[in-house]
Amino acid sequence: MDERELNEAIETLCCSKAEEFHLLGYEHVTAEEIWQCVSDRYKSGEDPPLYRIVNDILSLKVTGFMNYLTLSAFKGTAF
């Protein structure tokens, strides 16, 4: 799988998770915000294996996402 295919797969997963959040009443969540939340865990410098990225996206809960947004707001970072 090359980098382009990997990015497309990640984007598809993030869109799916954003749609799930929309069904739960969080209409303004975007796929980009989902990816920012998940990728924030990977700041160690090395790329995680694909199975970990997929698991982290698909297992993301609304509470975890909202905690990320709250902490980002307190830190003053864009979300």
C-alpha positions as CSV (number, residue, x, y, z in Angstrom):
1,M,0.0,0.0,0.0
2,D,1.6,3.3,-1.0
3,E,1.2,6.6,0.8
4,R,-1.7,7.8,-1.4
5,E,-3.7,4.7,-0.8
6,L,-3.0,4.9,2.9
7,N,-4.1,8.5,3.1
8,E,-7.3,7.6,1.2
9,A,-8.1,4.7,3.5
10,I,-7.5,6.9,6.6
11,E,-9.7,9.7,5.1
12,T,-12.5,7.1,4.5
13,L,-12.3,5.9,8.0
14,C,-12.4,9.4,9.4
15,C,-15.4,10.3,7.3
16,S,-17.2,7.2,8.5
17,K,-16.5,8.1,12.1
18,A,-17.6,11.7,11.5
19,E,-20.9,10.4,10.0
20,E,-21.3,8.2,13.1
21,F,-21.0,11.3,15.3
22,H,-23.5,13.1,13.1
23,L,-26.0,10.3,13.8
24,L,-25.4,10.8,17.5
25,G,-26.3,14.5,17.2
26,Y,-22.8,16.1,16.7
27,E,-23.5,17.6,13.3
28,H,-20.4,19.8,13.1
29,V,-17.7,17.2,13.5
30,T,-15.5,16.9,10.5
31,A,-13.2,14.1,9.3
32,E,-10.3,16.5,9.6
33,E,-11.1,17.0,13.3
34,I,-11.3,13.2,13.8
35,W,-7.9,12.8,12.3
36,Q,-6.4,15.6,14.4
37,C,-7.7,14.0,17.5
38,V,-6.4,10.5,16.6
39,S,-3.1,11.7,15.2
40,D,-2.4,13.8,18.3
41,R,-1.6,10.5,20.0
42,Y,1.3,9.8,17.6
43,K,3.6,12.7,18.5
44,S,6.5,10.3,19.4
45,G,7.9,10.7,15.9
46,E,7.4,7.2,14.5
47,D,4.5,6.2,12.4
48,P,2.3,3.6,14.1
49,P,1.3,0.4,12.3
50,L,-1.8,0.6,10.2
51,Y,-3.8,-1.7,12.5
52,R,-3.3,0.7,15.4
53,I,-4.4,3.7,13.3
54,V,-7.6,1.8,12.2
55,N,-8.3,0.7,15.7
56,D,-7.8,4.2,17.1
57,I,-10.2,5.8,14.6
58,L,-12.9,3.2,14.8
59,S,-12.8,3.0,18.6
60,L,-12.9,6.7,19.2
61,K,-15.8,7.6,21.4
62,V,-17.6,10.9,21.6
63,T,-16.4,11.5,25.1
64,G,-12.8,11.1,24.1
65,F,-13.3,13.4,21.2
66,M,-15.0,16.1,23.3
67,N,-12.2,15.8,25.9
68,Y,-9.6,16.4,23.1
69,L,-11.6,19.5,21.9
70,T,-11.8,20.8,25.5
71,L,-8.1,20.3,26.1
72,S,-7.3,21.9,22.8
73,A,-9.4,24.9,23.7
74,F,-7.6,25.3,27.0
75,K,-4.2,25.0,25.4
76,G,-5.3,27.6,22.8
77,T,-4.6,25.3,19.8
78,A,-6.8,25.2,16.8
79,F,-9.1,22.3,16.5
